[in-house]
Structures are given as structure tokens and as C-alpha cells.
Amino acid sequence: MKSDAEIRTEGMRLLIKYMDNLDAERFITLIQRDRMDYTEWRQRLFEGMSGREISKQAMEFAEEDRQG
């Protein structure tokens, strides 16, 4: 099991990988300020989408990321 510090470090690394530093910090601030239920938000993120649709979105995102 990972420690809280390891999870925080890995989470920030992933956010910064896909966002710049400022946007990653802003994302964290928004989550903390809104006191949103992150788990519920994640569950609803792909609500009503088929596995094929989710896969297509993921592949498009990966392609955009590769192209910069």
C-alpha cells in the first residue's frame, strides 16, 4: 500500500505531465474550494458512454498528447 506522500507525489507528477504547473495547481485549488465529491465526479465522467466510446476518447487524447 502506498503512503499518502507517495500518492500525492504521483498525483502531482501525473497532473503536471498532462497540464502545465499552473493549471495543475489551479485544478487542485478548484477541487479543494468546491468541496466536490471527487469520487462521484469520476463515476459520472463517463456515464452513459459505451466502452468503445471511452476507448475512442482515450485514443484521441493520447494522439493529441503525442502531437504536443
C-alpha positions as CSV (number, residue, x, y, z in Angstrom):
1,M,0.0,0.0,0.0
2,K,1.3,3.4,-1.0
3,S,1.8,6.1,1.7
4,D,-0.2,9.4,1.5
5,A,3.0,11.2,0.5
6,E,3.6,8.8,-2.4
7,I,0.1,9.2,-3.7
8,R,0.3,13.0,-3.5
9,T,3.7,12.9,-5.3
10,E,2.4,10.6,-8.0
11,G,-0.8,12.6,-8.5
12,M,1.1,15.9,-8.9
13,R,3.5,14.2,-11.3
14,L,0.6,13.0,-13.5
15,L,-1.2,16.3,-13.4
16,I,1.9,18.2,-14.4
17,K,2.6,15.6,-17.2
18,Y,-0.8,16.5,-18.8
19,M,-1.1,20.1,-17.6
20,D,1.3,22.8,-17.0
21,N,2.3,23.6,-13.4
22,L,-0.2,26.5,-13.1
23,D,-3.2,24.5,-14.4
24,A,-2.3,21.6,-12.2
25,E,-2.2,23.8,-9.1
26,R,-5.4,25.5,-10.2
27,F,-7.1,22.1,-10.6
28,I,-6.2,21.2,-7.0
29,T,-7.4,24.6,-5.7
30,L,-10.7,24.2,-7.5
31,I,-11.3,20.7,-6.0
32,Q,-10.5,21.9,-2.5
33,R,-12.5,25.1,-2.8
34,D,-15.6,23.5,-4.2
35,R,-15.5,20.6,-1.7
36,M,-16.7,18.4,-4.5
37,D,-17.0,14.7,-4.2
38,Y,-14.2,13.7,-6.5
39,T,-15.2,10.0,-6.4
40,E,-18.8,10.8,-7.6
41,W,-17.4,13.2,-10.3
42,R,-15.2,10.4,-11.6
43,Q,-18.1,7.9,-11.6
44,R,-20.2,10.4,-13.6
45,L,-17.4,11.3,-16.0
46,F,-18.2,8.5,-18.5
47,E,-21.8,8.0,-17.5
48,G,-23.9,6.8,-20.4
49,M,-20.9,6.1,-22.6
50,S,-20.0,2.7,-24.0
51,G,-16.6,1.1,-23.6
52,R,-16.0,1.8,-27.2
53,E,-16.8,5.5,-26.9
54,I,-14.5,5.8,-23.8
55,S,-11.7,4.0,-25.7
56,K,-12.1,6.3,-28.7
57,Q,-11.8,9.3,-26.5
58,A,-8.7,7.9,-24.8
59,M,-7.1,7.2,-28.1
60,E,-7.9,10.7,-29.4
61,F,-6.4,12.2,-26.2
62,A,-3.3,10.1,-26.5
63,E,-2.8,11.1,-30.1
64,E,-3.2,14.8,-29.2
65,D,-0.7,14.3,-26.4
66,R,1.8,12.7,-28.8
67,Q,1.5,15.6,-31.2
68,G,2.1,18.1,-28.5
